[in-house]
Amino acid sequence: MTSTQPTILNNVISKGLLNVFNILIPFLIMPYVYRKLGPENMGSIEYGATIFQYFGLLGLLGIYNYGLREISAHRNNKKKVAEIYKNLFTIGIISNLIFLLIYLGVAYNYIADENLKLILYVYAGSFIAQIFYVEWINEAYEKFRFITIKTIAVRTLSVIAIFLLIKNPSDYLFYVWVFVAALLLNNIISFFYAHRHVSGNKSIFAGLKIRTYMLPLLFILVLNNTNILYTVADRIMLGAYTAHENVAFYGLGQKIVEMLKALLLSIVFVTLPRLSLYLNENKQLYENSVKKLMRLVLMLVLPCGVGMLMLSEQIVLIFAGDQYAPAIPALRVFAVRIVLMAIESILYNQIIFLHRKEKILVALNFICGGFNVALNFILLHHLTPFVAIATTFAIEIIFEILCLLYIKKKLHIATGLFEKGNIKYVLLSLLFIPVIWGLKSVVVSQYLFVALSLLSCSVLYVSGLIVTRDVVFMEIKDRIIKRESKYGKS
């Protein structure tokens, strides 16, 4: 590790600030947008985004995952970095243009709803934005401070545009245009910044070895698209076989949890480049880091999952209003699912993917995802946002068990998931249930109830960690104190 290399704590702080901002922004604009556009328009937008996501994943071709892993492992080798970059960028141009044409053909020939067709045409601009999506270079070099500043600036501009342009339900296309424009601007800025690491590569199309890269990219392509058999499949089936409003109800719950997930799992994503380097150079350090990461993530995600489960009704009503009340049951499942997703992100990314075992992930995802789609079809006449996410959650539990068995039997890696110290986080989080029930029986105001619940549960949880002198919590506290002391003296 060079002296100029940012610490993991600095990376987590940068990524954490970005994710806090990314949570505050939706909580500022989404209630406004959901109320102004209404469930029907939001359902069409969510359904259009789901269709684009399917083709967009094909266009991305797994380049982000592969590029981040490979450049993280070889980032001290400028020649290798330049080779990886020029091959992946060229492949990205070709794949995005091919799937843009296919996407437009599907939208023109197979979509009868004119409003939905217009939404899909606007989303087509995102394929051009994806060509310039080379954030994997900046992340591989751990340039999280740049990513944070850039993204905050672009998102701020998009928020201003939304408040200026969206006034009534007929402005639904403006919302999609703002999304596409922000994505394009964000990616272009990152594209030019990333060129600092490949500046010596003047002839980007010279000496290409596309065939060498296609096989691993195709594996990751299949891997990424097996994920479509889960929540993406849920939204597609809800949009195709039920009212479009159901996609909005499903998407609302998913959006709320995804915002929280992004904040909580900052450390998972920022440690990926460093763990890739450790696995390549020091396996014992890698294994110790995985176990510490698992415990830290559980410490953060368990209380949030239980708290959101208990406050789902209030969150939906405050966030989007009474007209989105059908989203409450789905949000409850999403709240519990966030714990599962946190564990899976480590098993999936930090262990199996870094060990270059994409084939097993493809197989497990395909089998389990196929069962999820089959369950949706079996329950088609009873399909609701709650049923859709409940079946997905059940199948994902099976997927996670299979991943754990593979890691233990084949990779011989101790994940730290079942260590005794983690039981404490479960027990402390479960104490939220009687606290929140008690407050609900005496507090009338909805906003005051939520505020008191969050405050009481936070104090209870942190106090429990301090009293038991939790190792992970105390280490974080000590590092923060040392960091403040360092900057205080300077």
C-alpha positions as CSV (number, residue, x, y, z in Angstrom):
1,M,0.0,0.0,0.0
2,T,1.5,3.3,-1.0
3,S,1.5,6.4,1.2
4,T,-0.8,8.2,-1.2
5,Q,-3.4,5.5,-1.1
6,P,-6.5,6.6,0.7
7,T,-7.4,4.7,3.9
8,I,-10.5,2.4,3.9
9,L,-12.0,4.8,6.6
10,N,-11.6,7.8,4.3
11,N,-13.2,5.8,1.5
12,V,-16.1,4.8,3.7
13,I,-16.5,8.4,4.9
14,S,-16.6,9.7,1.3
15,K,-19.0,6.9,0.1
16,G,-21.1,7.4,3.2
17,L,-21.5,11.1,2.6
18,L,-22.5,10.4,-0.9
19,N,-25.1,7.8,0.2
20,V,-26.4,10.1,2.9
21,F,-26.9,12.7,0.2
22,N,-28.5,10.1,-2.1
23,I,-31.0,9.2,0.7
24,L,-31.8,12.9,1.5
25,I,-32.4,13.8,-2.1
26,P,-35.1,11.1,-2.8
27,F,-36.8,11.9,0.5
28,L,-36.9,15.5,-0.6
29,I,-38.1,15.0,-4.2
30,M,-39.9,11.7,-4.3
31,P,-42.8,12.7,-2.1
32,Y,-43.2,15.7,-4.4
33,V,-42.9,13.6,-7.6
34,Y,-45.2,10.7,-6.4
35,R,-47.9,13.2,-5.4
36,K,-47.7,15.4,-8.5
37,L,-47.6,12.5,-11.1
38,G,-49.9,10.0,-9.3
39,P,-49.8,6.2,-9.1
40,E,-50.8,5.6,-12.7
41,N,-48.0,7.7,-14.3
42,M,-45.5,6.5,-11.7
43,G,-46.5,3.0,-12.5
44,S,-45.8,3.6,-16.2
45,I,-42.5,5.2,-15.4
46,E,-41.5,2.3,-13.2
47,Y,-42.6,-0.2,-15.8
48,G,-40.7,1.6,-18.5
49,A,-37.6,1.7,-16.3
50,T,-37.9,-2.0,-15.7
51,I,-38.0,-2.7,-19.5
52,F,-35.0,-0.5,-20.1
53,Q,-33.2,-2.1,-17.2
54,Y,-33.5,-5.5,-18.9
55,F,-31.9,-4.2,-22.2
56,G,-29.5,-1.9,-20.3
57,L,-28.0,-4.8,-18.4
58,L,-27.4,-6.5,-21.8
59,G,-25.7,-3.4,-23.1
60,L,-23.5,-3.1,-20.0
61,L,-22.4,-6.7,-20.5
62,G,-20.9,-7.0,-17.1
63,I,-18.1,-4.6,-17.9
64,Y,-18.4,-2.7,-14.6
65,N,-18.0,-5.9,-12.5
66,Y,-15.1,-7.3,-14.6
67,G,-13.4,-4.0,-15.0
68,L,-13.5,-3.2,-11.3
69,R,-12.1,-6.6,-10.3
70,E,-9.3,-6.7,-12.9
71,I,-8.1,-3.1,-12.6
72,S,-8.2,-3.3,-8.7
73,A,-5.9,-6.4,-8.9
74,H,-3.5,-4.8,-11.5
75,R,-3.7,-1.1,-10.7
76,N,0.0,-0.8,-10.2
77,N,0.6,-2.0,-13.7
78,K,-0.1,0.9,-16.0
79,K,0.3,-1.1,-19.2
80,K,-2.1,-3.8,-18.0
81,V,-4.6,-1.1,-16.9
82,A,-4.5,0.6,-20.3
83,E,-5.0,-2.8,-22.1
84,I,-8.1,-3.6,-19.9
85,Y,-9.5,-0.2,-20.4
86,K,-9.3,0.1,-24.1
87,N,-10.7,-3.4,-24.7
88,L,-13.6,-2.9,-22.3
89,F,-14.5,0.5,-23.6
90,T,-14.5,-0.7,-27.2
91,I,-16.7,-3.6,-26.3
92,G,-19.1,-1.3,-24.4
93,I,-19.5,0.9,-27.4
94,I,-20.5,-2.1,-29.6
95,S,-22.7,-3.8,-27.1
96,N,-24.7,-0.6,-26.1
97,L,-25.3,0.3,-29.7
98,I,-26.5,-3.2,-30.6
99,F,-28.9,-3.4,-27.7
100,L,-30.1,0.2,-28.3
101,L,-31.3,-0.9,-31.8
102,I,-33.0,-4.0,-30.4
103,Y,-34.6,-2.0,-27.6
104,L,-36.0,0.6,-30.0
105,G,-37.4,-2.2,-32.3
106,V,-39.2,-3.8,-29.3
107,A,-40.6,-0.5,-28.2
108,Y,-41.9,0.4,-31.7
109,N,-43.3,-3.0,-32.6
110,Y,-44.5,-4.5,-29.3
111,I,-45.6,-1.7,-27.0
112,A,-49.2,-0.6,-27.6
113,D,-49.6,1.9,-24.8
114,E,-48.5,5.2,-26.4
115,N,-47.6,6.8,-23.1
116,L,-45.4,3.9,-22.2
117,K,-43.8,3.9,-25.7
118,L,-42.9,7.6,-25.2
119,I,-41.3,6.8,-21.9
120,L,-39.3,4.0,-23.5
121,Y,-38.1,6.3,-26.3
122,V,-36.7,8.8,-23.7
123,Y,-35.1,6.1,-21.7
124,A,-33.2,5.1,-24.9
125,G,-30.8,8.0,-24.3
126,S,-29.5,6.0,-21.3
127,F,-27.7,3.6,-23.7
128,I,-25.6,6.5,-24.9
129,A,-24.9,7.4,-21.2
130,Q,-23.8,3.8,-20.6
131,I,-21.1,4.0,-23.3
132,F,-19.3,6.5,-21.1
133,Y,-19.9,4.6,-17.9
134,V,-16.3,3.9,-16.8
135,E,-16.7,4.6,-13.1
136,W,-15.1,1.2,-12.4
137,I,-11.7,2.8,-13.1
138,N,-12.2,5.6,-10.6
139,E,-13.5,3.1,-8.0
140,A,-10.6,0.7,-8.7
141,Y,-8.2,3.5,-7.9
142,E,-10.4,4.4,-4.8
143,K,-11.2,7.9,-6.0
144,F,-14.3,8.0,-3.9
145,R,-13.9,11.7,-2.9
146,F,-14.1,12.7,-6.6
147,I,-17.1,10.4,-7.1
148,T,-18.8,12.0,-4.1
149,I,-18.3,15.6,-5.1
150,K,-19.2,15.0,-8.8
151,T,-22.3,13.0,-8.0
152,I,-23.6,15.5,-5.4
153,A,-23.2,18.3,-7.9
154,V,-25.0,16.5,-10.7
155,R,-27.8,15.3,-8.5
156,T,-28.3,18.8,-7.1
157,L,-28.8,20.1,-10.7
158,S,-31.3,17.3,-11.4
159,V,-33.3,18.2,-8.2
160,I,-33.5,21.8,-9.3
161,A,-34.7,20.7,-12.7
162,I,-37.4,18.4,-11.3
163,F,-38.9,21.2,-9.1
164,L,-38.8,23.6,-12.0
165,L,-40.3,21.3,-14.7
166,I,-42.8,19.0,-12.8
167,K,-46.0,20.7,-11.8
168,N,-48.8,18.3,-12.8
169,P,-49.4,14.7,-14.1
170,S,-48.9,15.7,-17.7
171,D,-45.2,16.5,-16.9
172,Y,-44.3,12.8,-16.5
173,L,-41.9,12.8,-19.5
174,F,-39.9,15.7,-18.0
175,Y,-39.1,13.4,-15.0
176,V,-37.7,10.8,-17.3
177,W,-35.7,13.4,-19.4
178,V,-34.1,14.7,-16.2
179,F,-33.1,11.2,-15.2
180,V,-31.5,10.5,-18.5
181,A,-29.7,13.9,-18.7
182,A,-28.3,13.5,-15.2
183,L,-27.0,10.0,-16.0
184,L,-25.3,11.2,-19.2
185,L,-23.7,14.2,-17.5
186,N,-22.5,12.1,-14.5
187,N,-20.9,9.5,-16.8
188,I,-19.2,12.0,-19.1
189,I,-17.6,13.8,-16.2
190,S,-16.3,10.4,-14.9
191,F,-15.2,9.4,-18.3
192,F,-12.8,12.4,-18.7
193,Y,-11.6,12.1,-15.1
194,A,-10.8,8.4,-15.6
195,H,-8.5,9.2,-18.5
196,R,-5.9,10.4,-16.1
197,H,-5.1,6.7,-15.4
198,V,-5.0,5.7,-19.1
199,S,-3.4,8.9,-20.5
200,G,-0.5,7.1,-22.0
201,N,-2.9,5.0,-24.2
202,K,-3.1,7.5,-27.1
203,S,-4.4,5.0,-29.7
204,I,-7.3,3.4,-27.9
205,F,-8.4,1.2,-30.7
206,A,-4.9,-0.2,-31.5
207,G,-3.9,-3.7,-30.5
208,L,-7.3,-4.8,-29.3
209,K,-7.8,-8.3,-27.9
210,I,-11.5,-8.4,-27.7
211,R,-11.8,-12.2,-27.9
212,T,-9.7,-12.6,-24.8
213,Y,-12.2,-10.5,-22.8
214,M,-15.5,-11.8,-24.3
215,L,-15.7,-15.1,-22.5
216,P,-15.5,-13.7,-18.9
217,L,-17.8,-10.9,-19.9
218,L,-20.3,-13.3,-21.3
219,F,-20.3,-15.2,-18.0
220,I,-20.9,-12.0,-16.1
221,L,-23.5,-11.0,-18.7
222,V,-25.4,-14.2,-18.0
223,L,-24.8,-13.7,-14.2
224,N,-26.2,-10.1,-14.3
225,N,-29.2,-11.2,-16.3
226,T,-30.0,-14.1,-14.0
227,N,-30.7,-11.3,-11.5
228,I,-33.5,-10.3,-13.8
229,L,-35.3,-13.4,-12.7
230,Y,-35.9,-11.8,-9.3
231,T,-37.2,-8.2,-8.6
232,V,-37.0,-7.2,-12.3
233,A,-39.2,-10.2,-13.2
234,D,-41.6,-9.3,-10.4
235,R,-42.0,-5.7,-11.8
236,I,-42.3,-7.0,-15.4
237,M,-45.0,-9.5,-14.5
238,L,-46.9,-7.0,-12.3
239,G,-46.8,-4.5,-15.2
240,A,-47.9,-7.1,-17.8
241,Y,-50.6,-9.0,-15.9
242,T,-51.9,-6.5,-13.4
243,A,-52.6,-2.7,-13.2
244,H,-49.6,-0.5,-13.7
245,E,-50.2,1.0,-10.3
246,N,-49.0,-2.2,-8.8
247,V,-45.6,-1.6,-10.3
248,A,-45.5,1.8,-8.5
249,F,-46.5,0.2,-5.2
250,Y,-43.8,-2.5,-5.6
251,G,-41.3,0.1,-6.8
252,L,-42.0,2.5,-3.9
253,G,-41.1,-0.1,-1.3
254,Q,-38.0,-1.2,-3.3
255,K,-36.8,2.4,-3.7
256,I,-37.1,3.2,0.0
257,V,-35.1,0.1,1.0
258,E,-32.6,0.6,-1.8
259,M,-31.8,4.1,-0.5
260,L,-31.1,2.7,3.0
261,K,-29.2,-0.3,1.6
262,A,-26.9,2.0,-0.4
263,L,-26.0,3.9,2.8
264,L,-25.6,0.8,5.0
265,L,-23.5,-1.1,2.5
266,S,-21.1,1.7,1.6
267,I,-18.3,-0.2,3.3
268,V,-19.1,-3.3,1.3
269,F,-18.6,-1.6,-2.0
270,V,-15.6,0.6,-1.1
271,T,-13.7,-2.4,0.3
272,L,-14.1,-4.4,-2.9
273,P,-11.0,-2.9,-4.6
274,R,-8.8,-3.4,-1.5
275,L,-10.0,-6.9,-0.9
276,S,-9.3,-7.8,-4.5
277,L,-5.7,-6.6,-3.9
278,Y,-5.5,-8.5,-0.6
279,L,-6.7,-11.7,-2.2
280,N,-4.1,-11.3,-4.9
281,E,-1.2,-10.6,-2.4
282,N,-2.1,-11.7,1.2
283,K,-4.8,-14.3,1.6
284,Q,-4.8,-14.3,5.4
285,L,-5.3,-10.6,5.5
286,Y,-8.2,-11.1,3.0
287,E,-9.9,-13.7,5.1
288,N,-9.6,-11.6,8.3
289,S,-11.0,-8.6,6.5
290,V,-14.0,-10.6,5.2
291,K,-15.0,-11.7,8.7
292,K,-14.6,-8.2,10.1
293,L,-16.7,-6.9,7.3
294,M,-19.5,-9.4,7.9
295,R,-19.7,-8.4,11.6
296,L,-19.7,-4.7,10.8
297,V,-22.4,-5.0,8.2
298,L,-24.6,-7.1,10.5
299,M,-24.2,-4.5,13.3
300,L,-25.4,-1.8,11.0
301,V,-28.1,-3.6,9.0
302,L,-30.0,-5.6,11.6
303,P,-31.4,-2.6,13.6
304,C,-32.3,-0.8,10.4
305,G,-34.2,-3.8,9.1
306,V,-36.2,-4.3,12.2
307,G,-36.9,-0.6,12.6
308,M,-38.2,-0.2,9.1
309,L,-40.4,-3.3,9.4
310,M,-42.1,-1.8,12.5
311,L,-42.4,1.7,10.9
312,S,-43.4,0.6,7.3
313,E,-46.9,2.1,7.5
314,Q,-45.8,5.5,8.7
315,I,-42.9,5.6,6.2
316,V,-45.2,5.0,3.2
317,L,-47.8,7.5,4.3
318,I,-45.3,10.2,5.1
319,F,-43.2,9.5,2.0
320,A,-46.0,9.2,-0.7
321,G,-49.4,9.7,0.9
322,D,-52.6,7.7,1.4
323,Q,-52.9,6.8,-2.3
324,Y,-49.9,4.6,-2.0
325,A,-51.1,2.6,1.1
326,P,-51.1,-0.7,-0.9
327,A,-47.3,-0.4,-0.9
328,I,-47.1,-1.0,2.9
329,P,-47.2,-4.9,2.9
330,A,-44.5,-5.0,0.2
331,L,-42.3,-2.6,2.1
332,R,-42.5,-4.8,5.2
333,V,-41.0,-7.7,3.2
334,F,-38.4,-5.4,1.7
335,A,-37.4,-4.3,5.2
336,V,-36.7,-7.8,6.3
337,R,-35.0,-8.6,2.9
338,I,-32.4,-5.9,3.5
339,V,-30.7,-8.1,6.0
340,L,-30.6,-10.9,3.5
341,M,-29.3,-8.6,0.8
342,A,-26.5,-7.3,3.1
343,I,-25.2,-10.8,3.8
344,E,-25.6,-11.8,0.1
345,S,-23.6,-8.8,-1.1
346,I,-20.5,-10.1,0.9
347,L,-21.0,-13.7,-0.2
348,Y,-21.6,-12.7,-3.8
349,N,-19.1,-9.9,-4.4
350,Q,-16.3,-10.2,-1.8
351,I,-16.0,-14.0,-1.8
352,I,-17.4,-15.9,-4.8
353,F,-16.9,-13.2,-7.4
354,L,-13.4,-12.2,-6.3
355,H,-12.5,-15.9,-6.4
356,R,-13.5,-15.8,-10.1
357,K,-16.2,-18.4,-9.6
358,E,-18.8,-16.7,-11.9
359,K,-19.9,-20.1,-13.2
360,I,-21.3,-21.2,-9.9
361,L,-23.1,-17.9,-9.4
362,V,-24.7,-18.2,-12.9
363,A,-25.9,-21.7,-12.2
364,L,-27.3,-21.0,-8.7
365,N,-28.9,-17.7,-9.9
366,F,-30.5,-19.3,-12.9
367,I,-31.9,-22.3,-11.0
368,C,-33.3,-20.2,-8.1
369,G,-34.5,-17.3,-10.4
370,G,-36.3,-19.8,-12.6
371,F,-38.2,-21.1,-9.5
372,N,-39.1,-17.5,-8.6
373,V,-40.6,-16.8,-12.0
374,A,-42.4,-20.2,-11.9
375,L,-43.9,-19.3,-8.5
376,N,-45.1,-16.0,-9.9
377,F,-46.9,-17.8,-12.7
378,I,-48.4,-20.3,-10.4
379,L,-49.8,-17.5,-8.2
380,L,-50.6,-15.2,-11.2
381,H,-54.3,-14.9,-10.3
382,H,-53.3,-13.8,-6.8
383,L,-50.3,-11.7,-7.9
384,T,-49.9,-8.5,-5.8
385,P,-46.8,-6.5,-4.9
386,F,-46.7,-8.3,-1.6
387,V,-47.0,-11.8,-3.1
388,A,-44.3,-10.9,-5.8
389,I,-41.7,-9.8,-3.3
390,A,-42.6,-12.6,-0.8
391,T,-41.9,-15.3,-3.3
392,T,-38.7,-13.6,-4.3
393,F,-37.6,-13.4,-0.7
394,A,-38.3,-17.1,-0.1
395,I,-36.2,-18.1,-3.2
396,E,-33.4,-15.8,-2.2
397,I,-33.1,-17.5,1.2
398,I,-32.5,-20.8,-0.7
399,F,-30.0,-19.1,-3.0
400,E,-28.1,-17.7,0.0
401,I,-28.0,-21.1,1.8
402,L,-26.5,-22.7,-1.4
403,C,-23.9,-19.9,-1.6
404,L,-22.9,-20.5,2.0
405,L,-22.5,-24.3,1.4
406,Y,-20.4,-23.7,-1.6
407,I,-18.1,-21.2,0.2
408,K,-17.6,-23.6,3.1
409,K,-17.2,-26.8,1.1
410,K,-15.3,-25.6,-2.0
411,L,-13.6,-22.3,-1.1
412,H,-12.9,-23.1,2.5
413,I,-13.5,-19.5,3.6
414,A,-14.9,-18.6,7.0
415,T,-17.5,-15.9,6.5
416,G,-18.0,-15.1,10.2
417,L,-21.8,-15.1,9.7
418,F,-22.5,-17.5,12.5
419,E,-20.1,-16.1,15.1
420,K,-21.6,-15.7,18.6
421,G,-21.0,-12.0,18.7
422,N,-23.6,-11.5,16.0
423,I,-26.4,-12.9,18.1
424,K,-26.1,-9.7,20.3
425,Y,-27.0,-7.6,17.3
426,V,-30.1,-9.7,16.7
427,L,-31.3,-9.5,20.3
428,L,-30.7,-5.8,20.6
429,S,-32.6,-5.2,17.4
430,L,-35.6,-7.3,18.5
431,L,-35.9,-5.0,21.6
432,F,-37.2,-2.4,19.1
433,I,-40.5,-4.3,18.7
434,P,-41.9,-3.7,22.2
435,V,-40.5,-0.1,22.3
436,I,-42.2,0.9,19.1
437,W,-45.4,-0.9,20.0
438,G,-45.4,0.9,23.3
439,L,-44.9,4.3,21.7
440,K,-47.6,3.7,19.1
441,S,-50.2,3.2,21.9
442,V,-49.5,6.5,23.5
443,V,-48.3,8.9,20.7
444,V,-51.0,10.3,18.4
445,S,-49.0,12.4,16.0
446,Q,-47.5,10.3,13.1
447,Y,-44.4,12.4,12.7
448,L,-43.7,12.6,16.5
449,F,-44.2,8.8,16.7
450,V,-41.6,8.1,14.0
451,A,-39.1,10.6,15.5
452,L,-39.5,9.2,19.0
453,S,-39.2,5.6,17.7
454,L,-36.0,6.4,15.8
455,L,-34.5,8.3,18.8
456,S,-35.5,5.7,21.4
457,C,-34.3,2.7,19.4
458,S,-31.0,4.4,18.4
459,V,-30.2,5.2,22.1
460,L,-31.2,1.7,23.1
461,Y,-29.0,0.0,20.5
462,V,-25.9,2.2,20.9
463,S,-26.2,1.9,24.7
464,G,-26.3,-1.9,24.4
465,L,-23.1,-1.8,22.2
466,I,-21.3,0.4,24.8
467,V,-22.4,-1.6,27.8
468,T,-21.3,-4.9,26.2
469,R,-18.1,-3.2,24.9
470,D,-18.7,-4.5,21.4
471,V,-15.4,-5.0,19.7
472,V,-16.4,-3.6,16.3
473,F,-18.2,-0.6,17.7
474,M,-15.4,0.3,20.1
475,E,-12.8,0.0,17.2
476,I,-14.9,2.4,15.1
477,K,-15.2,4.8,18.0
478,D,-11.5,4.8,18.7
479,R,-10.6,5.4,15.0
480,I,-13.0,8.3,14.8
481,I,-11.5,9.8,17.9
482,K,-8.0,9.4,16.6
483,R,-9.0,11.0,13.3
484,E,-10.6,14.0,15.0
485,S,-7.5,14.4,17.2
486,K,-5.2,14.3,14.2
487,Y,-7.1,17.0,12.4
488,G,-7.5,19.0,15.6
489,K,-3.8,19.3,16.0
490,S,-3.1,20.1,12.4
